[in-house]
Amino acid sequence: MTKKINSDKKIPKHEIPVGVVGSGSFATAIVKMLVENCKVVHWCVRNEFVKGAIELRGHNPTYLTSVSFDVKNLKVTTDINELVSACEVVVLATPSIYLSDAMDKMTCNYENKIFVSAIKGIVPKVNDVVGNYLRDEFKIGFRNQAVIAGPCHAEEVGMERLSYLTIAVADDEVAKKMKDLFSSDFINVHTSKDILGNEYSAILKNIYAVGAGISSGLGYGDNFTAVFVSNAIREMEVFLEAVYEVPRDVNDSAYLGDLLVTAYSLFSRNRNLGNLIGKGYTVKSAIQSMNMIAEGYYAADSVYQTAKDKNIKTPIIDAIYRILYQEESAETNFKNLTLQLN
């Protein structure tokens, strides 16, 4: 089923200055969401080649190349200071491993700006989630932050297939603003106040998706995958309660829904990484064979250490960590894991 929620309802264009930092597939998808509602979307891309290609041809030359933009609706730059200075809302959509490189260049005044994280990974520089990184390194409090969660694959946004976002934000007024900016005929937006919970769940589901891919590559079938995911959502709930205890229902789409689509979808880069490893690729060769970042690999180390530090029982994460970072056998670890799942 594709699109539409209210196909006969014309949504007025917003004047709110909004920008996106990043030029990967999800950043491109977010720009597509925003141009539905905004007269102009500022877009900070990685280099002059990408900038020139977008301005000349109206599409990203590397990711979601089939998505066309009216260049009159875009203001493309390679300067994060130019974008932040011009915008009230700044969406961060770089891979987590590149975020600090981009943010370290930010020297302009960003007081009272709203920073929205669409990054589903750990920031290596501080070994922490984006929300804490923005708070600790840039003094951007949680009232000036928001987090985008799924389930929402960039590829399906590009095709305008009906997709769902959960935007976690502390302030009700900001929540309404975010919902107005992102909602469209093919994007259904819900809001939440569980900022760190949504951020951690988006990170955890990527790790579990690597595991689902490994099991597929090893030859386990749908029956095992269903049990694996059922155990993963319960493990996620235990982890979230230990690191950020607030009322939440992990059966909501931002938690379980995002886990399901990332674990099962052929669009999932984390699942695809795991699938290669399960088929016998070394971790290094599997990563090198992909043209996109699989956040679950980079997050597994940090999440494993957090679980150990807080004495959280996480048998699935432990097994994936051993495969990814200790070069242990995927076959042996998953055989042992089958005895612990129920």
C-alpha positions as a printed Julia matrix, in Angstrom:
342×3 Matrix{Float64}:
  0.0     0.0     0.0
  1.37    3.44   -0.88
  0.48    6.86    0.49
 -2.15    8.61    1.19
 -3.58    9.87    4.45
 -5.56   12.94    3.36
 -5.03   13.14   -0.38
 -7.6    15.93   -0.8
 -6.27   18.12    1.99
 -3.81   20.85    1.0
 -1.21   21.46    3.7
  0.0    25.08    3.77
  3.71   25.74    3.44
  5.46   26.83    6.64
  7.71   29.85    6.97
  9.73   28.26    9.78
 13.4    28.19    8.69
 14.49   24.56    8.94
 17.69   22.82    7.88
 19.14   19.32    7.54
 22.79   18.42    8.19
 23.87   15.32    6.26
 23.62   13.98    2.73
 23.05   10.24    3.19
 19.86    8.33    2.46
 17.96    9.27    5.63
 19.05   12.9     5.4
 17.72   12.95    1.83
 14.47   11.35    2.98
 14.08   13.98    5.71
 14.59   16.77    3.19
 11.86   15.15    1.1
  9.54   15.13    4.13
 10.24   18.77    4.92
  9.81   20.17    1.39
  6.22   18.92    1.56
  5.52   21.56    4.21
  8.27   24.19    4.06
  8.77   26.9     1.48
 12.54   26.53    1.74
 14.64   23.77    3.29
 18.29   24.5     4.05
 20.55   21.51    3.38
 24.17   21.17    4.55
 25.91   18.48    2.5
 29.35   16.97    2.75
 31.17   18.58   -0.19
 30.94   20.84   -3.22
 30.39   17.92   -5.61
 27.18   16.87   -3.85
 26.09   20.5    -3.55
 26.67   21.14   -7.25
 24.89   17.97   -8.33
 21.81   18.78   -6.26
 21.68   22.36   -7.52
 22.2    21.3   -11.15
 20.09   18.16  -11.4
 17.72   18.39   -8.44
 18.67   15.11   -6.79
 21.29   13.6    -4.51
 23.95   12.03   -6.77
 24.72    9.17   -4.36
 21.69    8.3    -2.18
 17.99    8.04   -3.06
 18.94    9.2    -6.53
 15.4     8.69   -7.83
 14.04   11.41   -5.51
 13.77   14.7    -7.39
 13.62   18.12   -5.78
 12.55   21.51   -7.07
 15.77   23.42   -6.44
 13.73   26.57   -5.74
 12.7    24.88   -2.49
 16.3    24.2    -1.41
 19.19   26.27   -0.16
 22.21   23.97   -0.31
 25.48   24.69    1.49
 28.6    22.93    2.74
 28.91   25.3     5.71
 27.16   24.2     8.92
 27.46   27.73   10.33
 25.57   29.17    7.39
 22.78   26.65    7.91
 22.54   26.95   11.71
 22.59   30.76   11.56
 19.7    30.76    9.1
 17.51   28.11   10.76
 15.24   27.85   13.77
 15.14   24.05   13.56
 18.27   22.01   12.73
 17.93   18.3    11.91
 21.13   16.31   12.45
 21.16   13.36   10.04
 24.81   12.39    9.61
 26.12    8.94   10.55
 27.03    9.0    14.23
 30.73    8.49   13.49
 30.81   11.77   11.53
 28.66   13.91   13.82
 31.45   15.37   15.95
 33.4    16.34   12.81
 30.42   18.4    11.67
 29.54   19.86   15.07
 33.12   20.84   15.9
 32.95   23.29   12.97
 29.94   25.06   14.5
 31.11   28.44   15.81
 27.97   30.52   15.23
 25.37   31.43   17.84
 22.95   28.51   18.26
 21.13   29.7    21.39
 17.4    28.87   21.35
 17.71   26.72   18.22
 15.92   23.36   18.21
 18.26   20.46   17.36
 16.52   17.33   16.11
 18.52   14.1    16.1
 17.78   11.64   13.32
 20.96    9.76   14.21
 20.51    6.21   15.45
 23.94    5.54   16.85
 26.56    6.28   19.5
 28.87    9.31   19.13
 32.38    7.75   19.28
 34.08   10.91   20.54
 32.19   10.72   23.84
 30.92    7.12   23.68
 27.39    8.35   24.37
 24.04    9.01   22.73
 23.49   12.19   20.72
 21.21   13.75   23.33
 23.84   13.61   26.05
 26.54   14.7    23.6
 24.6    17.85   22.67
 23.86   18.6    26.32
 27.37   18.02   27.64
 29.5    19.34   24.77
 27.31   22.21   23.5
 25.04   23.0    26.48
 21.94   22.3    24.37
 19.38   21.23   26.96
 16.7    18.62   26.4
 14.04   21.33   26.04
 15.85   22.37   22.87
 16.2    18.84   21.56
 14.04   16.33   19.74
 14.62   12.76   18.57
 13.2    11.13   15.44
 12.33    7.44   15.69
 10.72    5.1    13.17
  9.65    2.74   11.78
 10.64    4.73    8.71
 13.04    3.43    6.06
 14.45    6.15    3.83
 13.81    4.1     0.7
 10.07    3.88    1.39
  9.89    7.6     2.12
 11.51    8.15   -1.26
  8.72    6.1    -2.85
  6.1     7.99   -0.8
  4.91    4.8     0.85
  2.95    5.47    4.02
  5.48    5.73    6.86
  5.36    6.57   10.55
  7.57    8.8    12.67
  7.67    9.22   16.41
  9.23   12.52   17.43
 10.27   12.62   21.07
 10.38   16.11   22.57
  9.95   17.54   26.06
  8.06   20.75   25.26
  4.43   20.54   24.05
  4.72   23.65   21.88
  7.83   22.31   20.18
  6.11   18.94   19.75
  3.26   20.59   17.85
  5.75   22.47   15.68
  7.62   19.25   14.85
  4.38   17.45   13.99
  3.34   20.27   11.65
  6.73   20.29    9.93
  6.97   16.56    9.25
  3.36   15.4     8.72
  2.23   14.87    5.14
  0.1    12.62    2.95
  2.68    9.85    3.34
  4.19   10.65    6.78
  2.13   10.02    9.91
  3.69   11.65   12.98
  3.2    10.81   16.65
  4.92   12.55   19.54
  6.47   11.27   22.75
  8.26   12.68   25.79
 10.62    9.7    26.1
 13.63   11.42   24.52
 16.46    9.18   25.72
 14.29    6.06   25.59
 13.49    6.63   21.93
 17.12    7.38   21.2
 18.41    4.28   22.96
 15.74    2.06   21.4
 16.71    3.28   17.92
 20.29    2.29   18.69
 19.4    -1.07   20.22
 17.16   -2.12   17.34
 20.11   -1.68   14.95
 22.19   -4.08   17.04
 19.36   -6.6    17.17
 18.9    -6.26   13.4
 22.54   -7.25   12.91
 21.72  -10.35   14.96
 18.62  -11.09   12.88
 20.77  -10.85    9.77
 23.4   -13.18   11.23
 20.73  -15.77   11.99
 19.43  -15.52    8.42
 22.92  -15.9     6.99
 23.46  -18.97    9.17
 20.32  -20.55    7.76
 17.9   -20.07   10.64
 14.35  -19.58    9.42
 11.33  -17.42   10.16
 10.38  -19.4    13.25
 13.69  -18.66   14.94
 13.65  -15.02   13.83
 10.24  -14.55   15.45
 11.54  -15.95   18.73
 14.72  -13.88   18.41
 12.77  -10.62   17.93
 10.35  -11.51   20.74
 13.28  -11.93   23.11
 15.0    -8.82   21.74
 12.09   -6.51   22.58
 12.03   -7.88   26.13
 15.78   -7.39   26.44
 15.37   -3.86   25.1
 12.75   -3.13   27.77
 15.11   -4.3    30.53
 17.93   -2.16   29.15
 15.78    0.97   28.77
 14.41    0.68   32.3
 17.94    0.42   33.65
 19.36    3.44   31.8
 16.31    5.78   31.68
 13.34    4.82   33.79
 10.16    6.6    32.66
  6.68    5.28   31.82
  6.75    3.71   28.34
  5.17    0.86   26.4
  7.79   -0.95   24.33
  4.98   -2.35   22.18
  4.54    1.13   20.66
  5.7     1.52   17.08
  8.75    3.64   18.01
 10.16    0.65   19.91
  8.69   -2.65   18.66
  7.66   -1.34   15.24
 11.09    0.07   14.52
 12.71   -3.15   15.72
 10.49   -5.27   13.47
 11.12   -3.31   10.29
 14.87   -3.12   10.91
 15.14   -6.83   11.72
 13.05   -8.05    8.77
 13.32   -5.54    5.93
 15.63   -6.07    2.96
 16.21   -2.29    3.07
 17.88   -2.68    6.49
 21.61   -2.09    6.21
 22.13   -3.56    9.71
 20.32   -6.76    8.78
 22.31   -6.93    5.57
 25.58   -6.55    7.47
 24.63   -9.4     9.78
 23.52  -11.55    6.86
 26.95  -11.27    5.27
 28.64  -12.21    8.54
 26.34  -15.19    8.96
 27.26  -16.34    5.46
 30.92  -16.4     6.38
 32.27  -12.93    5.62
 34.7   -11.54    8.17
 33.34   -8.51    9.99
 35.87   -6.27    8.25
 35.08   -7.56    4.77
 31.33   -7.32    5.4
 31.63   -3.68    6.44
 33.86   -2.88    3.46
 31.41   -4.45    1.03
 28.63   -2.04    2.05
 28.29    1.49    0.71
 26.34    2.75    3.73
 27.05    2.88    7.46
 25.55    0.1     9.58
 25.13    1.88   12.92
 24.55   -1.37   14.79
 28.19   -2.37   14.41
 29.52    0.83   15.99
 26.88    0.87   18.72
 27.37   -2.72   19.86
 30.64   -2.0    21.66
 29.27    0.94   23.65
 25.96   -0.72   24.51
 27.73   -3.9    25.61
 29.99   -1.89   27.94
 26.99    0.04   29.33
 25.17   -3.22   30.03
 28.19   -4.58   31.86
 28.67   -1.37   33.86
 25.03   -1.38   34.96
 24.87   -5.16   35.45
 22.07   -5.56   32.89
 21.43   -9.06   31.61
 21.64   -8.85   27.8
 22.41  -12.29   26.31
 21.57  -11.22   22.73
 23.75   -8.11   22.81
 26.53  -10.14   24.46
 26.49  -12.7    21.64
 26.49  -10.05   18.91
 29.33   -8.18   20.62
 31.46  -11.33   20.81
 30.93  -11.98   17.1
 31.62   -8.39   16.03
 34.47   -7.46   18.36
 36.04  -10.65   19.71
 36.05  -12.53   16.39
 34.13  -15.43   17.9
 32.22  -17.88   15.75
 28.76  -16.71   14.69
 27.62  -20.32   14.4
 28.74  -21.24   17.91
 27.35  -18.1    19.54
 23.95  -18.51   17.92
 23.82  -22.19   18.78
 24.4   -21.22   22.4
 21.89  -18.38   22.1
 19.13  -20.77   20.96
 19.35  -22.43   24.36
 18.72  -19.12   26.17
 15.74  -17.84   24.15
 12.14  -18.73   24.83
